[in-house]
């Protein structure tokens, strides 16, 4: 089950991340050619942010059925919605062909992407955690938590390969569409895996005892408001680190510093290995040392790293850029890894899908949706150092939120 949840999250996060890479590299020219470079970049990042606004809605919709019908069927539906929305972006005509309808259609598809991913993470985490024996939930949850690392590595890798073999004109004309079209194939693979999984034993007990919540989202707000809001706050730094170090830094380095596109894509792939290492180490160690302590440690590291991220990046030296990005993503992994078990453990079995998904995705609105937009504005007005201070501030917010939450490692899942 852990492997099945890993494959699903890797595919869905691949779908999500190829959009971020395309937004940093080419969507501004393909869909907003009449704007100034700065405003076109902001418009491209705004379409990127639309999905984060949609993700809590996806959490509500898919969480409702995940808590009432079951984890398995909802995960199949979220995969279909996410994958097909992504693939259709690859078929979407640009501004030159469709005019204003092109960016409007892009926003719609991005919104549907967000709804699909909003239902994905909670179900995948529960699939692993609710099948895990007590004392090994961190280990089992490590697998879906690795999905973003592998998805991002694959998304960046395909763009790196296309950038290496295609000239700039060809890449911007049609080459960027290939990663999106590959989603048709990945959806088929994901469906094959997910249709073979079984329902979790925890949810089966809920159904046998006829304890399913009628309106899970309302029950989350009534019974777990503290866990919901503070859990979302704890996720802010993970999202902020990731989307600053990947989407924004890719745009900043290539367009402002003049670092070659292929160099930055290669360095981003190297940095992703640091994310995977931090995620795996922290998730697996959380079974012995506790989730909360490791998450707090990751937040503390992020406070410091935010202050050195851009001084290292601004050197324009590949080794130091890799260190800057890798350090940021390692800090993110240390926070993110234990969250796969920590957020589900904060909520009762009857509303666990809705509660964990909402906390996870509300953190994405606050940390992921606005990070590239705020970073672009800060850099334009106050220089790159201000973006580092912004990252550190997000880390402080998350640290304070997790301090107000309890340790959950010994809790029964119900």
KAVEN-V967164 format. One record per residue. RES is the residue in one letter. PSI is psi as a letter, one per 20 degrees, with the letter a starting at -180 (999 if undefined). Layout:
res->RES psi->PSI
res->RES psi->PSI
//
This chain:
res->X psi->h
res->X psi->g
res->X psi->g
res->X psi->g
res->X psi->h
res->X psi->g
res->X psi->g
res->X psi->g
res->X psi->h
res->X psi->g
res->X psi->g
res->X psi->h
res->X psi->h
res->X psi->g
res->X psi->g
res->X psi->h
res->X psi->h
res->X psi->h
res->X psi->g
res->X psi->g
res->X psi->g
res->X psi->h
res->X psi->h
res->X psi->h
res->X psi->h
res->X psi->h
res->X psi->h
res->X psi->g
res->X psi->h
res->X psi->h
res->X psi->i
res->X psi->l
res->X psi->i
res->X psi->i
res->X psi->r
res->X psi->q
res->X psi->g
res->X psi->g
res->X psi->h
res->X psi->h
res->X psi->g
res->X psi->g
res->X psi->g
res->X psi->g
res->X psi->h
res->X psi->g
res->X psi->h
res->X psi->h
res->X psi->h
res->X psi->h
res->X psi->h
res->X psi->h
res->X psi->h
res->X psi->h
res->X psi->g
res->X psi->h
res->X psi->g
res->X psi->h
res->X psi->g
res->X psi->g
res->X psi->g
res->X psi->h
res->X psi->h
res->X psi->g
res->X psi->h
res->X psi->h
res->X psi->i
res->X psi->h
res->X psi->h
res->X psi->q
res->X psi->g
res->X psi->g
res->X psi->h
res->X psi->h
res->X psi->h
res->X psi->g
res->X psi->g
res->X psi->h
res->X psi->g
res->X psi->g
res->X psi->g
res->X psi->g
res->X psi->g
res->X psi->h
res->X psi->g
res->X psi->g
res->X psi->h
res->X psi->h
res->X psi->h
res->X psi->i
res->X psi->i
res->X psi->p
res->X psi->q
res->X psi->a
res->X psi->h
res->X psi->h
res->X psi->g
res->X psi->i
res->X psi->c
res->X psi->h
res->X psi->h
res->X psi->g
res->X psi->h
res->X psi->g
res->X psi->h
res->X psi->g
res->X psi->g
res->X psi->g
res->X psi->h
res->X psi->h
res->X psi->g
res->X psi->h
res->X psi->g
res->X psi->g
res->X psi->g
res->X psi->g
res->X psi->h
res->X psi->h
res->X psi->i
res->X psi->g
res->X psi->g
res->X psi->g
res->X psi->g
res->X psi->g
res->X psi->g
res->X psi->h
res->X psi->g
res->X psi->g
res->X psi->g
res->X psi->i
res->X psi->i
res->X psi->q
res->X psi->q
res->X psi->p
res->X psi->i
res->X psi->j
res->X psi->h
res->X psi->g
res->X psi->g
res->X psi->g
res->X psi->i
res->X psi->h
res->X psi->g
res->X psi->h
res->X psi->h
res->X psi->i
res->X psi->g
res->X psi->h
res->X psi->g
res->X psi->g
res->X psi->g
res->X psi->g
res->X psi->g
res->X psi->g
res->X psi->g
res->X psi->h
res->X psi->g
res->X psi->h
res->X psi->h
res->X psi->g
res->X psi->g
res->X psi->h
res->X psi->h
res->X psi->h
res->X psi->i
res->X psi->q
res->X psi->r
res->X psi->g
res->X psi->g
res->X psi->g
res->X psi->g
res->X psi->h
res->X psi->g
res->X psi->i
res->X psi->h
res->X psi->i
res->X psi->h
res->X psi->g
res->X psi->h
res->X psi->g
res->X psi->h
res->X psi->i
res->X psi->h
res->X psi->g
res->X psi->g
res->X psi->h
res->X psi->g
res->X psi->g
res->X psi->g
res->X psi->g
res->X psi->g
res->X psi->g
res->X psi->g
res->X psi->h
res->X psi->i
res->X psi->i
res->X psi->r
res->X psi->r
res->X psi->q
res->X psi->q
res->X psi->h
res->X psi->g
res->X psi->h
res->X psi->h
res->X psi->h
res->X psi->g
res->X psi->h
res->X psi->h
res->X psi->j
res->X psi->l
res->X psi->j
res->X psi->p
res->X psi->q
res->X psi->g
res->X psi->n
res->X psi->g
res->X psi->g
res->X psi->h
res->X psi->h
res->X psi->g
res->X psi->h
res->X psi->g
res->X psi->h
res->X psi->l
res->X psi->h
res->X psi->g
res->X psi->h
res->X psi->g
res->X psi->g
res->X psi->h
res->X psi->g
res->X psi->g
res->X psi->h
res->X psi->h
res->X psi->i
res->X psi->g
res->X psi->h
res->X psi->g
res->X psi->g
res->X psi->g
res->X psi->g
res->X psi->g
res->X psi->i
res->X psi->g
res->X psi->i
res->X psi->f
res->X psi->g
res->X psi->g
res->X psi->h
res->X psi->g
res->X psi->g
res->X psi->g
res->X psi->h
res->X psi->h
res->X psi->h
res->X psi->g
res->X psi->i
res->X psi->j
res->X psi->p
res->X psi->q
res->X psi->g
res->X psi->h
res->X psi->g
res->X psi->h
res->X psi->g
res->X psi->g
res->X psi->h
res->X psi->h
res->X psi->g
res->X psi->g
res->X psi->h
res->X psi->h
res->X psi->h
res->X psi->h
res->X psi->g
res->X psi->g
res->X psi->g
res->X psi->g
res->X psi->g
res->X psi->g
res->X psi->g
res->X psi->g
res->X psi->g
res->X psi->h
res->X psi->i
res->X psi->i
res->X psi->h
res->X psi->g
res->X psi->i
res->X psi->q
res->X psi->g
res->X psi->g
res->X psi->g
res->X psi->h
res->X psi->g
res->X psi->h
res->X psi->g
res->X psi->h
res->X psi->g
res->X psi->g
res->X psi->h
res->X psi->h
res->X psi->g
res->X psi->g
res->X psi->h
res->X psi->h
res->X psi->i
res->X psi->i
res->X psi->g
res->X psi->h
res->X psi->h
res->X psi->g
res->X psi->h
res->X psi->i
res->X psi->h
res->X psi->j
res->X psi->p
res->X psi->g
res->X psi->g
res->X psi->h
res->X psi->g
res->X psi->h
res->X psi->g
res->X psi->g
res->X psi->g
res->X psi->g
res->X psi->g
res->X psi->g
res->X psi->h
res->X psi->g
res->X psi->g
res->X psi->g
res->X psi->h
res->X psi->h
res->X psi->g
res->X psi->h
res->X psi->g
res->X psi->i
res->X psi->h
res->X psi->h
res->X psi->h
res->X psi->g
res->X psi->g
res->X psi->h
res->X psi->i
res->X psi->i
res->X psi->q
res->X psi->q
res->X psi->h
res->X psi->h
res->X psi->j
res->X psi->g
res->X psi->g
res->X psi->g
res->X psi->g
res->X psi->g
res->X psi->g
res->X psi->g
res->X psi->g
res->X psi->g
res->X psi->h
res->X psi->h
res->X psi->h
res->X psi->h
res->X psi->g
res->X psi->h
res->X psi->h
res->X psi->g
res->X psi->g
res->X psi->i
res->X psi->g
res->X psi->h
res->X psi->g
res->X psi->g
res->X psi->g
res->X psi->g
res->X psi->g
res->X psi->g
res->X psi->g
res->X psi->h
res->X psi->h
res->X psi->j
res->X psi->r
res->X psi->h
res->X psi->h
res->X psi->h
res->X psi->h
res->X psi->g
res->X psi->h
res->X psi->g
res->X psi->g
res->X psi->h
res->X psi->g
res->X psi->h
res->X psi->h
res->X psi->g
res->X psi->g
res->X psi->g
res->X psi->g
res->X psi->h
res->X psi->g
res->X psi->h
res->X psi->h
res->X psi->i
res->X psi->q
res->X psi->r
res->X psi->q
res->X psi->i
res->X psi->h
res->X psi->j
res->X psi->q
res->X psi->q
res->X psi->i
res->X psi->999
//
